[in-house]
Amino acid sequence: MPTIAVVILNWNGLRFLKQFLPSVVAHSQEAKIYIIDNDSTDDSILFLNSNYPEITTIKNQQNLGFCGGYNTGLQSIKADYYVLLNNDVEVTQDWLLPIAEMEKNPIIAISQPKILDFNAQNKFEYAGAAGGFLDNLGYPFCNGRVFETLEIDNQQYNNPIKIAWATGACMFIKSEVFWQLNGFDEDFFAHMEEIDLCWRAQHLGFEIWYFPQSKVYHVGGGTLHKSNPKKTFLNFRNGLYLLHKNLPQRYFLFLIFLRLCTDGAAGLIFLLKGNFHDFLAIIKAHFAYYSSVISLQKKRKYYSNKVSVLSEKNIVWDYYFKRKK
């Protein structure tokens, strides 16, 4: 049997640990559980030491974000598989089944379960839903979620499929591949880092899969709410980082130009709606991208054989103009 480490990254998440850790302990008998704490200032560590002495706690000396938090903490964890799990996720019986499927097929390096909304459990949850994809401009979407529209789970996505990216809210990854990829790119800090990781894995010939026989319930928005301008900044900046690093050369410049234009259009829509903070966040995101081009270019050269994971869909056109939800 492979060794499995269920690893939860925590930052001031005491209320989530109290609520959701019992389900993880109850349904993860075949795994060892770890908490990586990003220098919490609440009583998370005290709670863990008092109530879950069997769980190994790894304490980072500062808040290193999602990327740095995992990269630093995972260095202390030895296992064949890492299961990266948000602290606001309720797991269910047999939720670790994707690992058995990954054991059967060595080419599958990363996978995710079905992600449902904890607060509306018949609906898919924003962060991952039934597996992630990228449209032809590099905008992420999921089976079960396009922009703000979430589908009801009517078992329409109950077949395992190959996907473009798996959510970091609940990600199964072979540890050997994680370190072969040098972990998450810490320049992302948070948001879209898992898409970048999955795309880089595909440059190396690995595949990413969705396995719906595993099911979890995610609260979402526990760190940054979707209305927070910082989240807007990270999403737009990191979207450009993602494309610059990973696009094949044959349409690199054309697609980056189109993406800058569509981002600008989104900014104008924010401005017309009176949402100045998000408008300003997009401007800041673009300038942050321009200032990072040299370092991104160095990372871009790391993989000589780049694979496109973009679909033929244009979700901006389909969603906003054709009204396909």
Buried (B, 14 or more C-beta within 10 A) or exposed (E): EBEBBBBBBBBBBBEBBEBBBEBBBEBBEEBBBBBBBBBBEBEBBEBBEEEBEEBBBBBBEEBBBBBBBBBBBBEEBEBBBBBBBBBBBBBBEEBBBBBBBBBEEEEBBBBBBBBBBBEEEEBBBBBBBBBBBBBBBBBBBBBBBBEEEBBEBEEEBEEBEEBBBBBBBBBBBBBEBBEBBEBBBBBBBBBBBBBBBBBBBBBEEBBBBBBBBBBBBBBBBBBBEEEBBBBBBBBBBBBBBBBBBBBEEEEBEEBBEBBEEBBEEBBEEBBEEEBEBBBBBBBBBBEBBEEBEEEBEEBBEEBEEBBBBBEEBBBBBBBEEEEEE
